[in-house]
């Protein structure tokens, strides 16, 4: 887990408008993909989470990786250590301390915002049912359908997706937040990351608040690996819930 690059590399900060655009752009394009696929996916007998998985595979992940590689080639910089930063090493003891801090803190804040999330979601009652993100945890879907869905979810929703988002958001965008924001940079970064998830707008506020422990910890420790581990573990909660439900079908 330790990086060979122990010296922070200088980065060119983004303007506020540039930062907002780079935060939201993958979500806007990916959200269009999700909403376009949600109907056809449901017609094929799959829950709408499959539409998000497919948008991640074919739109969001390639877009984020592509932009990182583009920046590396455009500026003649190494992908890891210059374009992607916060690669300072930590001891295993520090990982064992800070990872639970981030996960428990994020989970507690998300739970605390539950009533707010429910209130906001009520404002989207006009949204067609097939567009509302659905994990498929009901008897409306077969065992085989859910098994295939959650197999893809493990690969892209728990591993590849969070890994890519951490490289792009915490490794590339967070170090380049406008310096005039001073200590508020991670807070605005968390807000923009919450808004990036346009496929679940009722979670904007909760997700922005819940990301604060992760953003501030990654910036404070200059360690992107903490973000990757924590993000993957947090995303695994829905996966584990789904696996338990699938097992109960047999």
CORLINNOR-V516185 format. One line per field, one symbol per residue. ss: DSSP state (A for helix, B for strand, O for the rest). psi: psi as a letter, one per 20 degrees, with the letter a starting at -180 (. if undefined). A space follows every 50 residues. Layout:
BEGIN
ss=???
psi=???
END
This chain:
BEGIN
ss=OOOOOOOOOOOOOOOAAAAAAAAAAAAAAAAAAAAAAAAAAAAOOOOOAA AAAAAAAAAAAAAAAAAAAAAAAAAOOOOBOOOBOOBOOOOAAAAAAAAA AAAAAAAAAAAAOAAAAAAAAAOOOOOOAAAOOOOOOOOOOOAAAAAAAA AAAAAAAAAAAAAAAAAAAAAAAAAAOOAAAAAAAAAAAAAAAAAAOAAA AAAAAAAAAAOAAAAAAAAAAOBAAAAAAAAAAAAAAAAAAAAAAAAAOO
psi=ipqioippqqqoqqrghgggghghghhgghhggghhigghghhijqqihh hhghhggifgghgggghghghghgikqqgohfgpalkpqqrhghghghgh gggggggghgghjghgghgghhikiipqhiipppikmrjiqrghghgggi ghggghhhfgghgghgggghhgggijqphiiciighghggghhghhmiim hijggghgghighgghggggikohhggggggggghighgggggggghih.
END
